[in-house]
Amino acid sequence: MSAKERKLHLNVFLRAAGHHEAAWRHPEVHPEGDLDIHYLAKMALIAEEGLMDSVFLADGYAGRTAKLEPFTQLAALAAVTRHIGLIATVGTVYNEPFHVARQFASLDHISGGRAGWNIVTGAGDASQNFGRSAHPELSDRYISADEFVEVVKQLWDSWEDDALVYDKQAGIFIAEEKVREINFKGNVYAVKGPLNIPRPPQGYPVLVQAGSSEQGRELAARTAEVIFTAQQTFGAGQEFYADVKGRLKKYGRSVDELHILPGLSPIVADTEGEARDIEAELNGLMDLPKALRAMSERFDVDLAAYPLDGPVPLDKAKTAEAFNGIRSRQEVILDAVRREGMTIRQLIYRHAGGHGHITFTGSTLQVADFIEKWFRGGASDGFNILPQTFPGGLEAFVNKVIPELQNRGLFRTAYEGRTLRENLGLVRPSNVRSVVSGA
């Protein structure tokens, strides 16, 4: 695709209150909305009015949350939207391939081809919720994830596209010869198949990956069509973009087959001063002692013992391997601290605004300039937008920034297609198990 034809891709990370740590305390925010499907539908419709590619839901299986289960939520949103994609995070550790294949095929049928799967191995330890003795190590999680994804894809391909006949005169409902067992036997999974629902409208729901570790990058280059990442600086974004795009060739893929979308958590207003006021208001709602305790988990010391406006003690930071969380995120955060020479207060505020993703506060033109720089400078194909407050932050982005991006010729003025794949410019995968292909 030529530089002139290339367009930004924008996704919104849906959350009722917003992505600032203190957003739920803001007087104009509705944190109870995470359990209110009508409120969530309103947010999805705002994003659709802005012609955004998709809404994205995070998920996990441990801890205390007040969020709906993704498949249930997205199926409901599918009924009230027409164009916007619906991406659910589903981990491979605490699920079975058959369940995931069936659920995503169902969501893709319900939505008319708008489903996407954010593939994660699962950094959170939920072993005791599933009768497991321990949470698998990172390397083991990626080994099983590779196999898990392959099983799911084969299950989707266990039905040929024209297997449903509905021939009333001949009395043929399904062409049985076009629905076949997969008989998969690997090191982790053994699955007979076939799936008990026809192949998804998109062939496969769009495959998304969110890891930035070495193993995550390789999995993305081999499998993913969209990667959500967390680089915080332009230089780091360029390095990541070049590295992952450079891995595609060995898997027989072109650079257009994978979109890299860093997380961007903006505060936007008509002027920079107004945006800074919003930022200050949100930071003023923070529980600083609590934030310091949480950030101290990334260090071997208690940050409360250091001056808040003094330098971050990088020599006391835990290595990515020693950190009990998303390891690649630890590297991203520490890299940003080194590059920018942050104080502890600046680190706390930065992390509060986007939990490890890029934060940017400014006017409409400044935010648009920032996005254009990354897009044209080889650091991204667009962004996963994390508004710091809902609904105001999303409305400001849709009503102010998107029109400016359209004026610059960087973003669509209408949806290009019917499915999420079509709107992302991704091809529909052929059925590798088709009789025509000799499977």
N, C-alpha and C positions, 0 to 999 in steps of 0.2 A: 504494500500500500504506500503510495507516495505521501510525502510530508503534507501536501496540500489536502489530500483526502482524509488523512488521519484525524480522528476526533477523540476528544476526551471520553473516558468512561467514569461515571460517578455513581457510587452506591451509597446508601445511607445505613448506618449501623443503628438499628431501632432500639430505643430504650425510653421508657415513659418519662423519667425525670430529666435525663441528660447525662453527659459523660464527664462533667465536672464532679469531683468527689462530694462537693457540698450542694450540688444542684437541687437535691430533694428538699432542701431547707428554704429555697428561694420562694418568695410569696406567689410568683406567677407560674409555678411548676406544680404538676399533679403526679406525685410519686405513686399514688394508688392506681394510676393508669395502667401499670404493668399487668393488672388483673382485669382490666376493662377492655373488652374486645372492640367496643364502639370507639373508645378513645384511640386505640391502636390503629383501627381502620382509618380514622381521621388523619393520623400521621402518615400512613401509607398512601392515602389519596393526595396529601400535600406533596409527597415525594413524586407521585405519578404526574401530578400537574406540572412539576418541574422537569419532567421527562427523564428522571433518573433511571439508571439501568435496573436497580434492584434494591430491595430492603434485605437486610442481613440480620440474623439473630445469632447471638452467642448462646452457649448452653454448657452445662456441666452436670455432674451426678453426685456432688458432695457440697456441703456447706448449707448455710441458710439463705434462701433467696425468696423473692415474692414474684416470680415470673411464670408465665404459662409455658407448657411444653411446646417446643417449636412446631412439630407437625400439626398439632391441633390448631395452634395459632395461625399458621400460614394457610392451612386449608380454609379457615374462616376468612382470612384476608383475600384469598383467591376469589371468593364469591362476590366481593365488593369492588375489586379492581379488574382492569382489563389488559393492561400492558406491562406493568412493572414486574420484574423478576422477584422470586421468593427463595431466598437462600437460607438454609438451616444448617447449623453446626451439629454434626453428629460424630461422636467419637467411636473409634474402632475397638477400644479395650473392653468396654462393658456392653457390647452389642454383638449380635450375630449377623453375618452377611445376608442371610435370607430375609431377616426382618427388615434390614435397612434397604435392601433392593426392593422389597415389596412396598415399603412406606414411600420411598421416593418415586417409584413408578406410579403409585396412587396419587401423590401430590402433583406429579407432572400431568397426569390425565385430568385431574380436577381443575388445574389452572390452565389447561390448553397449551402446555409446553413452556411453563415459566419457572420450573423448579431448578434449584442449584444445591449442591452438596458441598459444604465446607468440611473437608476431611481433616480431622484432628486425631492424634493418638490418645490425647487426654493427659494433661499435666497434673490434674488434681487426683489425689488418692481417694478413690471411692470403693476400695476393695471390700471393706466391711459391710457396705450396703449391698454387695452382690455375692456374699459368701466366699470371697477370695481370701487367701492367706496373706497376700501382699500385693502391692502395686508394682507392675513390671518396670524394669529399668528402661531408660530411654531407648537404648539400642534394640532391646527386645521388642519394644512397642513399635518401632519403625519396621522391623522385620515382619511382624505379624500384620502391620498396616498394609504393606505392599501386597501381601497375599489376600488380605481382606478385600481391598479394592478390586483386585483381579477377579475374585469370586463374584462380587457384585456385578461387575461388567459382564461376565459370562452369563449370569442369571438374567440380566436384561436382554442379552442376545439369545436366550433360550427360546424366544418367540421370534419368528420372522415377522416383518412388518405387515404382511398380507395373510397372516395365519387365521384371522377372523374372517369367515366367509359369509355367514348369515344367508345362506342359499335356502330359502323356504321351499322351493319346488323340489330341489334335490334332497332336502332334509339334512343339509350339512351346516352345522353351526361353526365348527372349528376344523381347519385342515390339519388333522392330527400329525401328518408327516412334517409339518412346519413348526411343531412344538417339540423340542427334544431335550433329553437329559443332558446335563453338562458333565456329570461324573468327575468332579474336580477332586483330586487328592494331592494335598500339599504337605508341608511340614507342620502346619498349624491347623488347617481346615480340611474337612472332607465333606463335600456337598454334592448330593445326587442331582437335585433339580428335577424338572424345570421349575421356573417361577410360576406362581399361580395367578399371574395377571399379565396381560399383553405388554409388549415392548413399549416403553415411554414414547410419547409424541416426538420428543427431541432425540430419540435414539438412546442417549444417556442424558440425564440432567447435567447441567454445566458442573464440571468438577473444579472445586475451589480448594486451595490449600493455604494454611496460615502460618506455617513454620518458617523461621529464618536461620535455623541451625544448619550445619553442614548436611546432615541427613535430610532435613526438611527441604533444603534447596534442591537436593538430588531427587527427592520424591516429586517436587513440583516440576522440575524439568522433564521428568519421565512421564508424569501422569496429569498434572494440573493444567487447567485452561485459564484460571485466574488465580493470582496469589495475593493475599492480603498480608502486608508486611508492616514493620514498625520503625523504619529508619527515621531519625529525627533531624538529620542535617542533609543539605543538598549533596555534599561530597559523599556521605555514606549512602545516600539514595542512588547516586551514579554508580558507585562501586557495586552495590547489590544488583542493580539493574543489569549492568554489563556482565556480572558473574553468572547470574541465572540465565539470561538470554544466551550467553555463550555456551551453556551446557546443552541447549536444545538440539544442535546439529547432530550430536552423537546418537540421539534417539530418533533421527530422521524427521525432525520437526522444524518449522520455520519460526522466525521471531514473532510473526503475527498470530501464532497459535497459542500464545500465553500472554495475558495482560497482567502487568504488575501494578497494583494499586496500594500504595502506602496509606496508613491511617492518617487522617488530618482532622484535628479537633479545633475548629475555628470559632472565634467570636467576631462578628461582623456588625458594623453599624455605618451610618452615613459618613461619620468622621472617625478618625483614629481616637480622638479624645472621648467620644461617646463609647467606643468599644472598650477603651481602657477603664472607663467607669464601671462597665458591666463586669469586666475582669476583676476589678478591685472589690466589687460587691460580693462576687462569688468567693474570692479568696478570704474575705472577711467573715464568711459563714463557716469557714473550716474549723475543725477541731484540731489545732496544731499539735498538741501533745499526742493525740491518737495518730495523726499523720506521721509524726516523728517515730513513734513506736513501729508503725508499719514499715517505714523506710529503713529502719534499723535492722530489719530482718535480712536486708541485702548486705549488711556489714557485720564484722566481728566485734563491733563496739556499739554502745548506745549513743546515737547521734545527739540525744538530749544533753550529753555532757560537753558538747562542742558549741562554740558560738554560732547562733543561727545565721548571722551574716558573715561568717567566716567560710573559708574554702571547704569543700567536701573532702573528707579524709580518704582519698582514693587508695592509699596504701592499706587501709583497713577493710576494703571492699572484698566480699566473697568472690571467688572465681565462679564462673558459670557452672562448673561441675559441682561446686559445693553448695550452690543455691538450690533450695527446695521449692522450685517453682518453674516458670517458663524460662529455660536457660538462655535461649536466644534473646529474650527481652532484657535479661540482666546485662548482656553484652551491649545491647543497643543503648540502654540508659547510661552505662558507664562511659561508653564511647562519646555520647553527647556531652557529658560532664567534662571529659578531657578536652574536647574540641572547643567548648565555650567557656571553660573555667568557671563553672557555676558555684555559687554559694549554696549552703545547705537550704536556705530559704527558697532560693530560685529553683533548686531541684524539687523541693516539696511542692511548690506552686506548679511547676511544669508537669510533674507527674499527676497532680490532682486534676489538671485540665484535660488530660487525655489518656490516663493510666498507661504511659509508656509510648504513646503515639505523638506525632508532631502537633504542637499547639501553635496557633497563629492568631494574633489579635490585631485588628486594623480596620480601615475603611473598605468599602466595596472594591475600590480600585486596587488597594494594596493586597487584598485577598486574591483578587483575580490575577494580579501581577505574580504573586507567589505561585499560584497554580500553573500559570503559563510558563514560568521559569522552569519548574520541575518537568513539565510536559515536553517543552521544546528542548530542554537541556539533557535529555537522556537519563532522567531519574525516575520517571513514572509514565504509565499509560493513562493515568487518571488517579482518582483517590477514593478511598473508603471514608466517607464523611461521618464524623462523630460530633454532632452539635453538642456544645457544652450544656445547653438547656433545651428542653422541649416544652411547648411547641415553638417558642420564640426563636430559638437558634436555627431550627430547621426552616421556619418561615422566612427568616432574614436571608438565609443562604439561597433559598428557592426564588424569592422575590427580588433580591438585589444582585447576588453574585452570578447566578445562572444567566440572566439577561445580558450581563456584561460579557460573559464568556461567549454567548451567542453572537453578540455584536462583533467580537473578535474572530468569529468563524471557527471557534474551538469546540463548540458543543452543538449537538443536534437541535433542530427546530421542530422535529416531529420524530416519533418512533419509526425506525426503519423497517421493522418486521413485526411478526405476530409472537414469536417465541423469544425467550431470553437469549438463546444462541444467535438468532438472527440479529437482535439488537446489539449483541457484542461482536458481531462479525465473525462468528465461529461456525465452522461447517458441522453439519449433522453427521455423526460417525456412522459408518457402514456397519452392518452386522457381520462380525468376523466369523460367526458360526453358521452363516447362511449356506444353504445347499449350493447356491451359485458359486460361492467362494471355495467350495470343496470341503467344508467342515464336516 
